[in-house]
Amino acid sequence: MSDAFFKMWNQHNPSCGEPTKTTNESGNKYYGYFQNRFGEQWILVYDHEKKIGELRGGDIVWDTVVIVEDGQVDVMLGKAEAAWLQACWKAATFVG
């Protein structure tokens, strides 16, 4: 396997825990990353087989997994974060 072409550094303080080491080695998944102007970061991993996503972010402590079903989550998101999540959901679930 070749070297990584996209690498982001944790912008959250240590009390938010260690972010998951997310890679695309497992195959059939969609990966989305978001960082707003305040440095808040989110990662979405959508599983095409299970048809669900897993959302993680420093603001909710990195090892907390929020399940995303039908583009909906049970966590408070800002407007930009919610727009990003919806864009990812549409891209991940689009069937052309």
N, C-alpha and C positions, 0 to 999 in steps of 0.2 A: 504494500500500500504506500502511496506517496505521502509527502508531508502535508500537514494541515495548511489550508489556504485562508482560513478565517479563524481568528482567535481573539477572544475578548477577555478583559481582566475584570475581576470583581471590583465594583465601585462602592459596595456597601461596607459598613463597619463590621468588625469581628462578631458583634452580638447577633448579627443576622445569620451566622453559621457559614459553613463552607459550601459554595455552590457545587452542584452536581457536575461531574465531568461528562459533558454531553458530546457524543460523537455520532456520526452517521454510519458507523460500521455495521449496524444491525440490518440495514437495508430498507425495506418497504415502509418508510415513515417520512413524514414531512417535519421540517425543523424551522422554527421561526424565532427570531431574536428581536428584542425591543429595548431601547434605552432612551429615556426622555431627557430634556434639558437639565433636569435636576440630578441625573445620574442613576435614576431608578431603573432597574433592569429586570426583564422577564424573559423566560424561555418557554416556548410551546413545542411539544413533541406530539404529533398526531399519528396514531396507529391506523393505517388504512384497513387492516383486517378487523380490528375491534371496533372501528368507527368512533373512537373517542380520542380526546387529547388529554395531555397532562401539562398543567401550567405550574411553573415554579417561579418564584421571585424573591429577591432579597427582602422586600418589604414585609413578606409573610413568613420569613425565615426559610432559607433555601431548601431545607429538606422536607418542607411541607409540599404535598402534591395536591393540587386542586384539579378535579376531573372536569373536563369540558365536554359537554354533550349538546349536540345541535347548536353549537356556537355559544352556549350559555354557561356561566360559571356562578358559583356561590361565593363570590369574594368581591369586595368593593374595588372598582377600577376607576381611574380618572378618564376623562373624555378621550385623550390621546391613546391611552392604553386600551380602552374599549374599542376604539376605531382600529387599532393595530390588530387586536384579537379577531375582530370580524373580518378584516382583510385576510389574515392567515387562514381563518376557517373557510372562507370562500375559495381561496387558492388550494387548500388541502383537499377539499371535498368536491371541487369542480369536476364534472364529468362532461367532456366535450363530445 
